[in-house]
Amino acid sequence: MSTFVNERIKVYTVFNTAGRKLVPVTFVWSGRTYRVEEVTYTWESRHGATTFLHFAVRAGADLFELVFNTHAMTWELRAVTSLLESQCAE
């Protein structure tokens, strides 16, 4: 089950010049630093003229949705899903 967070966070990224893609590497949420172990999915959305880049990333036993606002140049943690809870529910 996902928990919606919608909090601004700090994300450290690299720019993959081969694919011309922004790649999150670590992020800080509630004073804790998370290392991105895997980017599982990416997509874009738009609201007016602003493009949002969405990243589903795995860090430990949790899946996070990170969103980059290309206009404001800010990051937000949109949602968290515990992979352990998802497996227990099955």
N, C-alpha and C positions, 0 to 999 in steps of 0.2 A: 504494500500500500504506500502511495506517495504522500509526502508531507509538503505542502506548498509553503515556501519560505519568503520569497520576493524581497530579499535583502541585497543591498549593494555590497560587493566584496572586492577584494584585491586579488587579481589574477596575474601570474607571471607567465608570459608566453614566448614562443619563438616563432619566427616567420620562416616557413619552409619555402625557400625560393624556387625549388624544383616544381612544386605544385602550386606555388603562389597562394599558400594557405596559412592562416593564423592557427597556431596549435597551442592550446593551454598546457602548461607543464606542472605548475603548482598553483594552489589558491589558499587564501586565508579566510576562515570563517569562524566567528566567535573566539578569536584568539588562538585558534589551532591551524597549523599548516597541513594541507593535504597534498600528497604527491599523486598526480594523475598517472595511473598505471595503464589506462587504455581509453582511447576515444572510441566509443562504440557506435556513434551515429552523429551526423551533422545535418543541419538544414537551415534555411533562411526564411524569414517572414518580413513583412513590411507593414508599417503603420504610417500612412501618408508618405512623405518623402524619406522616412527613416528606414534603413534596413537593419534587421536584427539577425545576428549570427548565433545559432543555437548549437550547443555541444552537449551531448550526453556522454559523460565520462565516468569511469570506474575508479574509485579510490578505496582500497581495502574491500570491505564487504558492503559498500554502499555505491549507489548510482546517483549521480548529481546532474542536474540540468543547469548549465552555465549559459548565460546570454550576454552577448556583446552588442551594445548600442553603438552603431557606426557613426551616428551623428554626435552624440554626447561623449563618445569615447569612454564609456563606463561599462562595468561588468555587474551582473546581478546573478545571485543564486536563486533560481526560480523554484526548484523542487529537489527533494531528497527521497530516495527509495532505498530501504534496507533490503539487500539481496538475501540476507539470512531469514528475515521475516517472510519474504516472498516464498522461499523454499519450504518453510515450516507450514505455510498455509496450504500447500499442495497435498 
